[in-house]
Structures are given as structure tokens and as C-alpha cells.
Amino acid sequence: MRLVSSRTVLAVAALTGISFLAMPAYAKPSGNWRISFNHQTDNDGTVVFRIAPVGGTPIDIEVKVPARTTENAVADLVSDSIKATLGSEGYRVGVDDGEDVVVKKRGKTPKFELTMVSTSLTGLEILVKHN
């Protein structure tokens, strides 16, 4: 197996227009994820989360958030959007401690990755981690 140097990767990225900053960070699949919010939004914008079940098709969830929305209200918007997209059969979604959204697999639903793909919101801190 031949390893590719970081210089080669950067050259290919520059030639193809790939931006490493725009690429989501991938984590080890888990059956229990937490999205934490801190502060409030400065602007109208969106945040996009991706749920990628092991062996399944990734699902993107876009949430529109108005300016000056508090962390608790953002958590409610995100929780409602995830519930509406995923349904209740394979996942349990809820708000914990006001500003956290918890997403858990149910039954035989496969483990999954949950990542924040993008956000245009400023002022709001968003942290995604598995429990």
C-alpha cells in the first residue's frame, strides 16, 4: 500500500477546488448523540446536520433559525426538525437541560454518525458529541 504525502493531497485539493474547511468532521458511529447550544444567534441563518446510519443513506436536516434566538429555542427548533425528518420508529429525539438535543437509536436501528455539515449562524456555539 502506497501512502500519499500531505503535499500531494493539498495539491489535488487546490486543483479540484476542495476546501478542507467545508468538509464535515466524521466521528465513530454511536447510538447516542448530543448537540449542545450556547448563547444566542446574531443573525437569521441555517444550520445543517447529517445523520448517517451505518450501512444506510445519510439524511441532511436543515434548520432555519431567526436572529436573536436563544440557545433553548434553537434546541427546540432543531429537535422538532430532527423528529419531523426521522420520525419516531428508529430514533428517540428530545431536549435535555433546555439547551441540548439528544438523538438515540431505538431497537435494531443501526448506530449512526451525527455531524454538523454547515451553519451560517453567528453568535451561537454548537457542539456535537456522542454520549
The first five atom37 places (N, CA, C, CB, O) and aatype in JSON, in Angstrom:
{
  "aatype": [12, 1, 10, 19, 15, 15, 1, 16, 19, 10, 0, 19, 0, 0, 10, 16, 7, 9, 15, 13, 10, 0, 12, 14, 0, 18, 0, 11, 14, 15, 7, 2, 17, 1, 9, 15, 13, 2, 8, 5, 16, 3, 2, 3, 7, 16, 19, 19, 13, 1, 9, 0, 14, 19, 7, 7, 16, 14, 9, 3, 9, 6, 19, 11, 19, 14, 0, 1, 16, 16, 6, 2, 0, 19, 0, 3, 10, 19, 15, 3, 15, 9, 11, 0, 16, 10, 7, 15, 6, 7, 18, 1, 19, 7, 19, 3, 3, 7, 6, 3, 19, 19, 19, 11, 11, 1, 7, 11, 16, 14, 11, 13, 6, 10, 16, 12, 19, 15, 16, 15, 10, 16, 7, 10, 6, 9, 10, 19, 11, 8, 2],
  "atom_mask": [
    [1, 1, 1, 1, 1],
    [1, 1, 1, 1, 1],
    [1, 1, 1, 1, 1],
    [1, 1, 1, 1, 1],
    [1, 1, 1, 1, 1],
    [1, 1, 1, 1, 1],
    [1, 1, 1, 1, 1],
    [1, 1, 1, 1, 1],
    [1, 1, 1, 1, 1],
    [1, 1, 1, 1, 1],
    [1, 1, 1, 1, 1],
    [1, 1, 1, 1, 1],
    [1, 1, 1, 1, 1],
    [1, 1, 1, 1, 1],
    [1, 1, 1, 1, 1],
    [1, 1, 1, 1, 1],
    [1, 1, 1, 0, 1],
    [1, 1, 1, 1, 1],
    [1, 1, 1, 1, 1],
    [1, 1, 1, 1, 1],
    [1, 1, 1, 1, 1],
    [1, 1, 1, 1, 1],
    [1, 1, 1, 1, 1],
    [1, 1, 1, 1, 1],
    [1, 1, 1, 1, 1],
    [1, 1, 1, 1, 1],
    [1, 1, 1, 1, 1],
    [1, 1, 1, 1, 1],
    [1, 1, 1, 1, 1],
    [1, 1, 1, 1, 1],
    [1, 1, 1, 0, 1],
    [1, 1, 1, 1, 1],
    [1, 1, 1, 1, 1],
    [1, 1, 1, 1, 1],
    [1, 1, 1, 1, 1],
    [1, 1, 1, 1, 1],
    [1, 1, 1, 1, 1],
    [1, 1, 1, 1, 1],
    [1, 1, 1, 1, 1],
    [1, 1, 1, 1, 1],
    [1, 1, 1, 1, 1],
    [1, 1, 1, 1, 1],
    [1, 1, 1, 1, 1],
    [1, 1, 1, 1, 1],
    [1, 1, 1, 0, 1],
    [1, 1, 1, 1, 1],
    [1, 1, 1, 1, 1],
    [1, 1, 1, 1, 1],
    [1, 1, 1, 1, 1],
    [1, 1, 1, 1, 1],
    [1, 1, 1, 1, 1],
    [1, 1, 1, 1, 1],
    [1, 1, 1, 1, 1],
    [1, 1, 1, 1, 1],
    [1, 1, 1, 0, 1],
    [1, 1, 1, 0, 1],
    [1, 1, 1, 1, 1],
    [1, 1, 1, 1, 1],
    [1, 1, 1, 1, 1],
    [1, 1, 1, 1, 1],
    [1, 1, 1, 1, 1],
    [1, 1, 1, 1, 1],
    [1, 1, 1, 1, 1],
    [1, 1, 1, 1, 1],
    [1, 1, 1, 1, 1],
    [1, 1, 1, 1, 1],
    [1, 1, 1, 1, 1],
    [1, 1, 1, 1, 1],
    [1, 1, 1, 1, 1],
    [1, 1, 1, 1, 1],
    [1, 1, 1, 1, 1],
    [1, 1, 1, 1, 1],
    [1, 1, 1, 1, 1],
    [1, 1, 1, 1, 1],
    [1, 1, 1, 1, 1],
    [1, 1, 1, 1, 1],
    [1, 1, 1, 1, 1],
    [1, 1, 1, 1, 1],
    [1, 1, 1, 1, 1],
    [1, 1, 1, 1, 1],
    [1, 1, 1, 1, 1],
    [1, 1, 1, 1, 1],
    [1, 1, 1, 1, 1],
    [1, 1, 1, 1, 1],
    [1, 1, 1, 1, 1],
    [1, 1, 1, 1, 1],
    [1, 1, 1, 0, 1],
    [1, 1, 1, 1, 1],
    [1, 1, 1, 1, 1],
    [1, 1, 1, 0, 1],
    [1, 1, 1, 1, 1],
    [1, 1, 1, 1, 1],
    [1, 1, 1, 1, 1],
    [1, 1, 1, 0, 1],
    [1, 1, 1, 1, 1],
    [1, 1, 1, 1, 1],
    [1, 1, 1, 1, 1],
    [1, 1, 1, 0, 1],
    [1, 1, 1, 1, 1],
    [1, 1, 1, 1, 1],
    [1, 1, 1, 1, 1],
    [1, 1, 1, 1, 1],
    [1, 1, 1, 1, 1],
    [1, 1, 1, 1, 1],
    [1, 1, 1, 1, 1],
    [1, 1, 1, 1, 1],
    [1, 1, 1, 0, 1],
    [1, 1, 1, 1, 1],
    [1, 1, 1, 1, 1],
    [1, 1, 1, 1, 1],
    [1, 1, 1, 1, 1],
    [1, 1, 1, 1, 1],
    [1, 1, 1, 1, 1],
    [1, 1, 1, 1, 1],
    [1, 1, 1, 1, 1],
    [1, 1, 1, 1, 1],
    [1, 1, 1, 1, 1],
    [1, 1, 1, 1, 1],
    [1, 1, 1, 1, 1],
    [1, 1, 1, 1, 1],
    [1, 1, 1, 1, 1],
    [1, 1, 1, 1, 1],
    [1, 1, 1, 0, 1],
    [1, 1, 1, 1, 1],
    [1, 1, 1, 1, 1],
    [1, 1, 1, 1, 1],
    [1, 1, 1, 1, 1],
    [1, 1, 1, 1, 1],
    [1, 1, 1, 1, 1],
    [1, 1, 1, 1, 1],
    [1, 1, 1, 1, 1]
  ],
  "atom_positions": [
    [[0.84, -1.17, 0.0], [0.0, 0.0, 0.0], [0.89, 1.24, 0.0], [-0.96, 0.0, 1.21], [1.79, 1.35, 0.83]],
    [[0.65, 2.15, -0.89], [1.46, 3.36, -1.03], [0.78, 4.52, -0.31], [1.69, 3.7, -2.51], [-0.4, 4.79, -0.56]],
    [[1.49, 5.2, 0.56], [0.94, 6.34, 1.27], [1.1, 7.6, 0.41], [1.64, 6.52, 2.63], [2.09, 7.75, -0.31]],
    [[0.14, 8.48, 0.5], [0.16, 9.73, -0.25], [0.63, 10.83, 0.7], [-1.24, 10.06, -0.86], [0.15, 10.91, 1.83]],
    [[1.53, 11.66, 0.25], [2.04, 12.73, 1.1], [1.0, 13.83, 1.25], [3.34, 13.31, 0.53], [0.12, 14.0, 0.39]],
    [[1.1, 14.59, 2.33], [0.17, 15.69, 2.57], [0.31, 16.76, 1.49], [0.4, 16.3, 3.95], [-0.66, 17.45, 1.17]],
    [[1.52, 16.9, 0.94], [1.74, 17.87, -0.13], [0.93, 17.49, -1.37], [3.24, 17.96, -0.47], [0.36, 18.36, -2.04]],
    [[0.89, 16.19, -1.67], [0.11, 15.7, -2.82], [-1.38, 15.94, -2.59], [0.38, 14.2, -3.07], [-2.09, 16.37, -3.5]],
    [[-1.85, 15.67, -1.37], [-3.26, 15.87, -1.05], [-3.63, 17.34, -1.19], [-3.57, 15.38, 0.38], [-4.68, 17.66, -1.76]],
    [[-2.79, 18.24, -0.69], [-3.06, 19.66, -0.81], [-3.05, 20.12, -2.26], [-2.04, 20.46, -0.02], [-3.87, 20.96, -2.65]],
    [[-2.15, 19.58, -3.07], [-2.09, 19.94, -4.48], [-3.36, 19.49, -5.2], [-0.85, 19.33, -5.15], [-3.92, 20.25, -5.99]],
    [[-3.81, 18.28, -4.94], [-5.05, 17.78, -5.55], [-6.23, 18.61, -5.08], [-5.27, 16.29, -5.19], [-7.11, 18.94, -5.88]],
    [[-6.26, 18.96, -3.81], [-7.35, 19.78, -3.28], [-7.38, 21.14, -3.96], [-7.21, 19.95, -1.77], [-8.45, 21.64, -4.31]],
    [[-6.21, 21.75, -4.16], [-6.15, 23.06, -4.8], [-6.61, 22.98, -6.25], [-4.73, 23.61, -4.74], [-7.3, 23.88, -6.73]],
    [[-6.24, 21.92, -6.95], [-6.61, 21.77, -8.35], [-8.1, 21.47, -8.52], [-5.79, 20.67, -8.99], [-8.7, 21.87, -9.52]],
    [[-8.69, 20.77, -7.58], [-10.1, 20.39, -7.72], [-11.04, 21.35, -7.01], [-10.31, 18.99, -7.18], [-12.26, 21.22, -7.13]],
    [[-10.5, 22.3, -6.27], [-11.34, 23.28, -5.59], [-11.94, 22.77, -4.28], [0.0, 0.0, 0.0], [-12.88, 23.37, -3.77]],
    [[-11.41, 21.69, -3.74], [-11.92, 21.16, -2.49], [-11.43, 22.05, -1.35], [-11.46, 19.68, -2.28], [-10.26, 22.44, -1.29]],
    [[-12.33, 22.36, -0.46], [-11.97, 23.14, 0.72], [-12.05, 22.25, 1.95], [-12.88, 24.38, 0.88], [-13.12, 21.73, 2.26]],
    [[-10.95, 22.06, 2.65], [-10.95, 21.23, 3.83], [-11.79, 21.85, 4.93], [-9.53, 21.0, 4.32], [-12.32, 21.13, 5.77]],
    [[-11.93, 23.17, 4.96], [-12.73, 23.81, 5.98], [-14.21, 23.51, 5.81], [-12.5, 25.3, 5.96], [-14.96, 23.55, 6.78]],
    [[-14.65, 23.23, 4.6], [-16.06, 22.96, 4.34], [-16.41, 21.49, 4.53], [-16.42, 23.39, 2.94], [-17.59, 21.14, 4.52]],
    [[-15.42, 20.65, 4.71], [-15.68, 19.22, 4.86], [-16.04, 18.92, 6.3], [-14.45, 18.39, 4.42], [-15.36, 19.38, 7.22]],
    [[-17.12, 18.14, 6.53], [-17.5, 17.84, 7.89], [-16.51, 16.87, 8.55], [-18.9, 17.25, 7.93], [-15.88, 16.06, 7.87]],
    [[-16.39, 16.98, 9.85], [-15.55, 16.04, 10.59], [-16.39, 14.8, 10.88], [-15.0, 16.67, 11.93], [-17.55, 14.9, 11.28]],
    [[-15.8, 13.64, 10.68], [-16.52, 12.4, 10.9], [-16.09, 11.79, 12.22], [-16.3, 11.41, 9.74], [-14.92, 11.86, 12.61]],
    [[-17.04, 11.2, 12.89], [-16.79, 10.59, 14.19], [-17.14, 9.12, 14.12], [-17.59, 11.3, 15.3], [-17.75, 8.65, 13.16]],
    [[-16.76, 8.41, 15.14], [-17.08, 7.0, 15.25], [-18.59, 6.86, 15.44], [-16.29, 6.32, 16.42], [-19.17, 7.58, 16.26]],
    [[-19.24, 5.96, 14.71], [-20.68, 5.78, 14.87], [-21.04, 5.43, 16.32], [-21.2, 4.69, 13.92], [-20.3, 4.73, 17.01]],
    [[-22.19, 5.91, 16.75], [-22.68, 5.69, 18.1], [-24.2, 5.57, 18.05], [-22.23, 6.83, 19.06], [-24.82, 5.91, 17.03]],
    [[-24.79, 5.11, 19.1], [-26.24, 5.03, 19.18], [-26.84, 6.15, 20.0], [0.0, 0.0, 0.0], [-28.05, 6.17, 20.22]],
    [[-25.99, 7.09, 20.46], [-26.45, 8.13, 21.36], [-25.62, 9.4, 21.12], [-26.34, 7.67, 22.84], [-24.41, 9.41, 21.38]],
    [[-26.26, 10.46, 20.64], [-25.58, 11.71, 20.31], [-26.21, 12.89, 21.05], [-25.61, 11.96, 18.8], [-27.39, 12.86, 21.4]],
    [[-25.4, 13.91, 21.28], [-25.86, 15.13, 21.94], [-25.38, 16.34, 21.14], [-25.34, 15.2, 23.41], [-24.22, 16.43, 20.76]],
    [[-26.31, 17.26, 20.88], [-25.98, 18.54, 20.25], [-26.21, 19.61, 21.31], [-26.86, 18.81, 18.94], [-27.33, 19.78, 21.8]],
    [[-25.16, 20.34, 21.67], [-25.26, 21.38, 22.71], [-25.18, 22.76, 22.07], [-24.14, 21.21, 23.77], [-24.39, 22.99, 21.16]],
    [[-26.02, 23.66, 22.56], [-26.04, 25.04, 22.07], [-25.72, 25.97, 23.22], [-27.42, 25.39, 21.45], [-26.11, 25.73, 24.37]],
    [[-24.98, 27.05, 22.9], [-24.62, 28.04, 23.9], [-24.72, 29.43, 23.28], [-23.18, 27.77, 24.45], [-24.28, 29.65, 22.16]],
    [[-25.3, 30.36, 24.01], [-25.5, 31.75, 23.6], [-26.73, 31.89, 22.71], [-24.26, 32.29, 22.88], [-27.61, 31.03, 22.75]],
    [[-26.79, 32.93, 21.91], [-27.92, 33.14, 21.0], [-27.41, 33.55, 19.63], [-28.88, 34.22, 21.56], [-26.25, 33.92, 19.47]],
    [[-28.3, 33.48, 18.64], [-27.89, 33.81, 17.27], [-27.84, 35.32, 17.08], [-28.86, 33.19, 16.25], [-28.65, 36.06, 17.65]],
    [[-26.88, 35.76, 16.28], [-26.77, 37.18, 15.94], [-27.55, 37.51, 14.67], [-25.31, 37.56, 15.75], [-27.93, 38.66, 14.46]],
    [[-27.79, 36.5, 13.84], [-28.37, 36.74, 12.52], [-29.38, 35.65, 12.16], [-27.26, 36.81, 11.45], [-29.41, 34.58, 12.78]],
    [[-30.2, 35.93, 11.13], [-31.03, 34.89, 10.53], [-30.08, 33.95, 9.79], [-32.12, 35.49, 9.56], [-29.12, 34.4, 9.18]],
    [[-30.35, 32.66, 9.85], [-29.48, 31.73, 9.13], [-29.98, 30.31, 9.23], [0.0, 0.0, 0.0], [-31.11, 30.05, 9.65]],
    [[-29.12, 29.4, 8.83], [-29.46, 27.98, 8.86], [-28.31, 27.18, 9.44], [-29.82, 27.47, 7.45], [-27.16, 27.61, 9.44]],
    [[-28.66, 26.01, 9.93], [-27.67, 25.02, 10.35], [-28.12, 23.7, 9.74], [-27.54, 24.94, 11.94], [-29.31, 23.37, 9.74]],
    [[-27.15, 22.93, 9.22], [-27.45, 21.65, 8.59], [-26.73, 20.55, 9.34], [-27.03, 21.65, 7.09], [-25.52, 20.59, 9.54]],
    [[-27.52, 19.54, 9.76], [-26.97, 18.36, 10.43], [-27.13, 17.18, 9.49], [-27.68, 18.09, 11.79], [-28.05, 17.14, 8.67]],
    [[-26.23, 16.21, 9.62], [-26.3, 14.98, 8.82], [-26.32, 13.78, 9.76], [-25.09, 14.88, 7.83], [-25.46, 13.63, 10.63]],
    [[-27.33, 12.93, 9.56], [-27.42, 11.65, 10.26], [-27.05, 10.6, 9.23], [-28.88, 11.4, 10.87], [-27.7, 10.47, 8.2]],
    [[-25.99, 9.84, 9.52], [-25.5, 8.82, 8.58], [-25.48, 7.46, 9.28], [-24.08, 9.19, 8.04], [-24.52, 7.12, 9.96]],
    [[-26.57, 6.67, 9.1], [-26.61, 5.35, 9.71], [-25.58, 4.42, 9.07], [-28.01, 4.74, 9.59], [-25.35, 4.49, 7.86]],
    [[-24.98, 3.55, 9.85], [-24.03, 2.58, 9.32], [-24.78, 1.71, 8.3], [-23.4, 1.7, 10.47], [-25.8, 1.1, 8.62]],
    [[-24.25, 1.66, 7.08], [-24.87, 0.86, 6.03], [-26.09, 1.5, 5.4], [0.0, 0.0, 0.0], [-26.74, 0.87, 4.56]],
    [[-26.42, 2.72, 5.78], [-27.62, 3.38, 5.26], [-27.3, 4.65, 4.51], [0.0, 0.0, 0.0], [-26.13, 5.02, 4.35]],
    [[-28.33, 5.31, 4.05], [-28.2, 6.56, 3.3], [-28.18, 7.74, 4.26], [-29.35, 6.71, 2.27], [-29.07, 7.85, 5.11]],
    [[-27.2, 8.64, 4.15], [-27.17, 9.83, 5.0], [-28.4, 10.72, 4.77], [-25.88, 10.63, 4.75], [-28.91, 10.83, 3.65]],
    [[-28.84, 11.35, 5.84], [-30.0, 12.24, 5.79], [-29.56, 13.61, 6.28], [-31.19, 11.69, 6.66], [-29.03, 13.74, 7.39]],
    [[-29.76, 14.64, 5.45], [-29.44, 16.0, 5.85], [-30.69, 16.69, 6.39], [-28.86, 16.8, 4.66], [-31.78, 16.53, 5.83]],
    [[-30.53, 17.43, 7.46], [-31.63, 18.14, 8.11], [-31.24, 19.6, 8.22], [-31.97, 17.52, 9.52], [-30.31, 19.95, 8.95]],
    [[-31.95, 20.46, 7.48], [-31.68, 21.89, 7.51], [-32.67, 22.58, 8.43], [-31.74, 22.49, 6.08], [-33.88, 22.37, 8.33]],
    [[-32.14, 23.41, 9.33], [-32.98, 24.12, 10.3], [-32.79, 25.62, 10.1], [-32.64, 23.69, 11.76], [-31.67, 26.12, 10.19]],
    [[-33.88, 26.32, 9.84], [-33.83, 27.78, 9.72], [-34.03, 28.39, 11.1], [-34.91, 28.31, 8.71], [-34.94, 28.01, 11.84]],
    [[-33.15, 29.36, 11.44], [-33.17, 29.95, 12.77], [-33.17, 31.47, 12.63], [-31.96, 29.46, 13.63], [-32.3, 32.02, 11.96]],
    [[-34.13, 32.16, 13.26], [-34.15, 33.62, 13.2], [-33.07, 34.26, 14.08], [-35.52, 34.13, 13.62], [-32.51, 33.62, 14.97]],
    [[-32.79, 35.52, 13.8], [-31.84, 36.29, 14.61], [-32.35, 36.4, 16.05], [-31.62, 37.71, 14.0], [-33.55, 36.37, 16.3]],
    [[-31.42, 36.52, 16.98], [-31.69, 36.69, 18.41], [-32.47, 35.52, 19.02], [-32.46, 37.97, 18.62], [-33.24, 35.71, 19.97]],
    [[-32.27, 34.31, 18.48], [-32.9, 33.12, 19.05], [-31.99, 32.57, 20.14], [-33.17, 32.04, 17.95], [-30.8, 32.37, 19.93]],
    [[-32.56, 32.31, 21.32], [-31.77, 31.82, 22.45], [-31.4, 30.35, 22.25], [-32.55, 32.0, 23.76], [-31.98, 29.65, 21.43]],
    [[-30.42, 29.9, 23.02], [-29.94, 28.52, 22.94], [-31.08, 27.51, 23.17], [-28.82, 28.29, 23.96], [-31.14, 26.48, 22.5]],
    [[-31.97, 27.8, 24.12], [-33.08, 26.88, 24.4], [-34.05, 26.82, 23.22], [-33.82, 27.31, 25.68], [-34.53, 25.75, 22.87]],
    [[-34.34, 27.97, 22.62], [-35.26, 28.0, 21.48], [-34.63, 27.32, 20.26], [-35.64, 29.46, 21.14], [-35.33, 26.66, 19.49]],
    [[-33.32, 27.47, 20.08], [-32.63, 26.77, 18.98], [-32.72, 25.26, 19.2], [-31.14, 27.22, 18.88], [-32.98, 24.51, 18.26]],
    [[-32.52, 24.82, 20.43], [-32.62, 23.38, 20.73], [-34.01, 22.86, 20.39], [-32.3, 23.13, 22.23], [-34.14, 21.76, 19.85]],
    [[-35.05, 23.63, 20.7], [-36.42, 23.22, 20.37], [-36.61, 23.12, 18.86], [-37.44, 24.2, 20.97], [-37.21, 22.16, 18.37]],
    [[-36.11, 24.12, 18.11], [-36.23, 24.1, 16.64], [-35.52, 22.9, 16.04], [-35.66, 25.4, 16.05], [-36.06, 22.22, 15.17]],
    [[-34.3, 22.64, 16.51], [-33.51, 21.53, 15.98], [-34.17, 20.19, 16.33], [-32.06, 21.57, 16.54], [-34.28, 19.31, 15.48]],
    [[-34.61, 20.04, 17.58], [-35.28, 18.81, 17.99], [-36.52, 18.55, 17.15], [-35.65, 18.89, 19.48], [-36.73, 17.44, 16.67]],
    [[-37.35, 19.57, 16.96], [-38.57, 19.42, 16.16], [-38.25, 19.04, 14.72], [-39.37, 20.71, 16.19], [-38.93, 18.2, 14.14]],
    [[-37.21, 19.66, 14.14], [-36.83, 19.36, 12.75], [-36.31, 17.94, 12.61], [-35.76, 20.35, 12.27], [-36.66, 17.24, 11.65]],
    [[-35.49, 17.5, 13.56], [-34.96, 16.13, 13.5], [-36.09, 15.12, 13.65], [-33.89, 15.91, 14.6], [-36.15, 14.13, 12.92]],
    [[-37.01, 15.37, 14.61], [-38.16, 14.48, 14.8], [-39.0, 14.39, 13.53], [-39.02, 14.97, 15.98], [-39.41, 13.3, 13.12]],
    [[-39.26, 15.54, 12.91], [-40.1, 15.57, 11.71], [-39.44, 14.82, 10.56], [-40.4, 17.01, 11.3], [-40.13, 14.2, 9.75]],
    [[-38.13, 14.88, 10.47], [-37.41, 14.23, 9.38], [-37.24, 12.74, 9.61], [-36.05, 14.87, 9.19], [-37.47, 11.94, 8.7]],
    [[-36.86, 12.35, 10.82], [-36.55, 10.94, 11.11], [-37.77, 10.11, 11.51], [-35.54, 10.86, 12.2], [-37.76, 8.89, 11.35]],
    [[-38.8, 10.76, 12.02], [-39.93, 10.01, 12.55], [-39.58, 9.45, 13.92], [0.0, 0.0, 0.0], [-38.53, 9.78, 14.48]],
    [[-40.45, 8.62, 14.46], [-40.23, 8.12, 15.83], [-39.94, 6.63, 15.9], [-41.42, 8.42, 16.67], [-39.69, 6.1, 16.98]],
    [[-39.97, 5.94, 14.76], [-39.78, 4.49, 14.81], [-38.34, 4.08, 15.13], [-40.19, 3.87, 13.5], [-38.12, 3.22, 15.97]],
    [[-37.37, 4.69, 14.47], [-35.99, 4.26, 14.64], [-35.18, 5.09, 15.61], [0.0, 0.0, 0.0], [-34.09, 4.68, 16.02]],
    [[-35.69, 6.27, 15.98], [-34.9, 7.19, 16.8], [-35.77, 7.82, 17.89], [-34.26, 8.28, 15.94], [-36.97, 8.01, 17.72]],
    [[-35.13, 8.14, 18.99], [-35.77, 8.93, 20.04], [-35.03, 10.27, 20.09], [-35.75, 8.18, 21.46], [-33.8, 10.3, 20.24]],
    [[-35.77, 11.35, 19.97], [-35.18, 12.69, 19.92], [-35.86, 13.54, 20.98], [-35.33, 13.34, 18.5], [-37.08, 13.53, 21.11]],
    [[-35.05, 14.29, 21.75], [-35.63, 15.16, 22.76], [-34.66, 16.23, 23.2], [0.0, 0.0, 0.0], [-33.47, 16.19, 22.88]],
    [[-35.19, 17.18, 23.95], [-34.38, 18.27, 24.5], [-34.04, 17.91, 25.94], [-35.14, 19.65, 24.43], [-34.9, 17.47, 26.7]],
    [[-32.78, 18.1, 26.31], [-32.3, 17.81, 27.65], [-31.67, 19.07, 28.22], [-31.29, 16.63, 27.65], [-30.87, 19.72, 27.55]],
    [[-32.01, 19.42, 29.44], [-31.42, 20.57, 30.13], [-31.66, 21.88, 29.38], [-29.92, 20.35, 30.32], [-30.89, 22.83, 29.55]],
    [[-32.69, 21.94, 28.56], [-33.06, 23.17, 27.85], [-32.28, 23.47, 26.61], [0.0, 0.0, 0.0], [-32.87, 23.84, 25.59]],
    [[-30.94, 23.32, 26.64], [-30.11, 23.73, 25.5], [-29.42, 22.58, 24.78], [-29.08, 24.71, 25.97], [-28.59, 22.82, 23.91]],
    [[-29.74, 21.34, 25.12], [-29.14, 20.18, 24.47], [-30.21, 19.36, 23.76], [-28.39, 19.3, 25.49], [-31.32, 19.2, 24.26]],
    [[-29.86, 18.85, 22.57], [-30.73, 17.92, 21.86], [-30.05, 16.56, 21.9], [-30.99, 18.38, 20.37], [-28.87, 16.43, 21.58]],
    [[-30.81, 15.54, 22.31], [-30.29, 14.18, 22.39], [-30.98, 13.35, 21.32], [-30.5, 13.57, 23.81], [-32.2, 13.36, 21.19]],
    [[-30.17, 12.61, 20.54], [-30.69, 11.72, 19.5], [-30.16, 10.32, 19.81], [-30.26, 12.2, 18.05], [-28.96, 10.09, 19.85]],
    [[-31.1, 9.38, 20.03], [-30.72, 8.0, 20.36], [-31.39, 7.04, 19.39], [-31.13, 7.65, 21.83], [-32.51, 7.27, 18.93]],
    [[-30.69, 5.97, 19.08], [-31.27, 4.93, 18.23], [-32.23, 4.1, 19.06], [-30.18, 4.04, 17.6], [-32.08, 3.98, 20.28]],
    [[-33.22, 3.54, 18.39], [-34.17, 2.64, 19.05], [-33.98, 1.23, 18.5], [-35.63, 3.11, 18.86], [-33.74, 1.05, 17.31]],
    [[-34.09, 0.25, 19.36], [-34.12, -1.15, 18.94], [-32.97, -1.54, 18.02], [0.0, 0.0, 0.0], [-31.8, -1.35, 18.35]],
    [[-33.33, -2.08, 16.86], [-32.34, -2.6, 15.92], [-31.85, -1.55, 14.92], [-32.91, -3.77, 15.18], [-31.14, -1.89, 13.97]],
    [[-32.22, -0.31, 15.12], [-31.71, 0.76, 14.26], [-30.18, 0.77, 14.38], [-32.31, 2.16, 14.66], [-29.65, 0.68, 15.48]],
    [[-29.48, 0.86, 13.24], [-28.01, 0.83, 13.32], [-27.44, 2.08, 14.0], [-27.41, 0.69, 11.93], [-28.06, 3.14, 14.02]],
    [[-26.24, 1.93, 14.54], [-25.52, 3.1, 15.05], [-25.37, 4.09, 13.9], [-24.12, 2.71, 15.64], [-25.51, 3.72, 12.73]],
    [[-25.08, 5.34, 14.23], [-25.01, 6.38, 13.2], [-24.01, 7.45, 13.59], [-26.39, 7.01, 12.98], [-23.62, 7.58, 14.75]],
    [[-23.6, 8.22, 12.59], [-22.79, 9.41, 12.81], [-23.72, 10.6, 12.75], [-21.63, 9.54, 11.76], [-24.62, 10.65, 11.91]],
    [[-23.53, 11.55, 13.62], [-24.26, 12.81, 13.57], [-23.23, 13.91, 13.48], [-25.2, 13.0, 14.83], [-22.38, 14.06, 14.36]],
    [[-23.29, 14.68, 12.41], [-22.33, 15.77, 12.21], [-23.06, 17.05, 11.85], [-21.3, 15.4, 11.12], [-24.16, 17.01, 11.3]],
    [[-22.44, 18.17, 12.16], [-22.93, 19.45, 11.67], [-22.2, 19.69, 10.35], [-22.69, 20.62, 12.72], [-20.97, 19.82, 10.32]],
    [[-22.96, 19.75, 9.28], [-22.39, 19.91, 7.95], [-22.03, 21.37, 7.69], [-23.36, 19.4, 6.89], [-20.96, 21.66, 7.15]],
    [[-22.92, 22.28, 8.07], [-22.66, 23.7, 7.82], [-23.57, 24.55, 8.71], [-22.88, 24.05, 6.33], [-24.58, 24.09, 9.23]],
    [[-23.18, 25.8, 8.85], [-24.02, 26.78, 9.53], [-23.68, 28.17, 9.02], [-23.84, 26.71, 11.07], [-22.52, 28.48, 8.73]],
    [[-24.7, 28.99, 8.91], [-24.48, 30.4, 8.56], [-24.79, 31.28, 9.76], [-25.35, 30.82, 7.34], [-24.82, 32.51, 9.63]],
    [[-25.01, 30.68, 10.91], [-25.35, 31.41, 12.13], [-24.09, 31.92, 12.81], [-26.15, 30.52, 13.09], [-23.06, 31.24, 12.83]],
    [[-24.17, 33.12, 13.36], [-23.08, 33.66, 14.17], [-23.59, 33.91, 15.58], [-22.5, 34.97, 13.54], [-24.79, 34.11, 15.79]],
    [[-22.67, 33.9, 16.54], [-23.02, 34.14, 17.93], [-23.4, 32.89, 18.69], [0.0, 0.0, 0.0], [-23.29, 32.86, 19.92]],
    [[-23.84, 31.86, 18.0], [-24.28, 30.62, 18.63], [-23.17, 29.59, 18.58], [-25.56, 30.08, 17.95], [-22.64, 29.32, 17.5]],
    [[-22.83, 29.01, 19.72], [-21.85, 27.92, 19.75], [-22.61, 26.61, 19.65], [-20.99, 27.96, 21.05], [-23.62, 26.4, 20.32]],
    [[-22.1, 25.71, 18.78], [-22.74, 24.42, 18.56], [-21.68, 23.34, 18.74], [-23.4, 24.33, 17.15], [-20.62, 23.4, 18.13]],
    [[-21.98, 22.35, 19.58], [-21.06, 21.25, 19.83], [-21.82, 19.94, 19.64], [-20.44, 21.34, 21.26], [-22.87, 19.73, 20.26]],
    [[-21.29, 19.07, 18.78], [-21.89, 17.75, 18.53], [-20.94, 16.7, 19.09], [-22.16, 17.52, 16.99], [-19.75, 16.69, 18.76]],
    [[-21.47, 15.81, 19.93], [-20.62, 14.76, 20.51], [-21.48, 13.53, 20.79], [-19.91, 15.26, 21.81], [-22.69, 13.62, 20.96]],
    [[-20.82, 12.34, 20.83], [-21.57, 11.16, 21.2], [-21.43, 10.93, 22.7], [-21.08, 9.91, 20.41], [-20.42, 11.26, 23.31]],
    [[-22.48, 10.37, 23.26], [-22.51, 10.1, 24.72], [-21.95, 8.74, 25.01], [-23.94, 10.2, 25.28], [-21.88, 8.34, 26.17]]
  ]
}
